[in-house]
């Protein structure tokens, strides 16, 4: 993203924590381990949103 000139506004978490969030303004990326994904269940929060891309 940086190479494309897209600015990172905010990030949380670490690779060792099992989850990370990166906020690029109009795009927010959540990266989870399987255990953390089951715990947070973001699919339930965003179940009405229209997916653009889903990577598993």
N, C-alpha and C positions, 0 to 999 in steps of 0.2 A: 504494500500500500504506500509506504514511504517513497519508494522509487517512482510511483505514479503521481506523487505530489498530494496525496490524501493525508490530511493531518489527523493524528490520533488525539482525541480530546481527553480521554480518560481510560484508565485500565484498572482492573481489580483482580485479585487472586494471583496465584503462582502456579507453575507447572506441578510443583510438589504438593499443592493443596488439593488437587483433584478437580479444580474448576478455574476458569479464567473468563473475564469479560473484557472486551475491547469496544470502545465507543468511538465511532468515526463520524458522529453527527447524525447523518441520515441512515447509517447502518450500525447496528449493534451486533456483535458476535459473541455468543456464549459457547464455551468449549468445556465439556464435562467428561469425567471418567464415567463408566457405566453406573457405578455406585452412587456418585453424586447426581447423575441424571435421574435415577430412580427417586432419590431423596427430594430434589427440588421440583420435579414434575412440571417443568415449564410448559409442556404441551397442554396441560390443563388451563394454564393462565392465558395462553395464546391460541386456544382451540378455535376461535372464530376468525383468526387472521388468515390471510391468503399467503401460503408459502411461495417464495420466489425460488429458493434453492434449498434443498435439504441434503446434507452430507452425513453419512453414518459410517 
